[in-house]
Amino acid sequence: MRPIDLSAATWRRSSYSNTNGGECVEVADGFTGVVPVRDSKNPGPAIMISDTAWGCFVDYAQRQ
């Protein structure tokens, strides 16, 4: 897998993140086949999750 340039990524915070500055997950949309995910408190390297795995995660989280 070749590196993905995230320098122009637009990050959005999860609606489930708390408002006290902790537990904040951000994702960037618009990348084919992957969803970049990072910690907003420490926005260093993002992890790349396949779009299929991310969809399964979101479906599971919505059912909880």
Secondary structure, 3 states (H helix, E strand, C coil): CCCCCCCCCCEEECCCCCCCCCCCEEEECCCCCEEEEEECCCCCCCEEEEHHHHHHHHHHHHHC
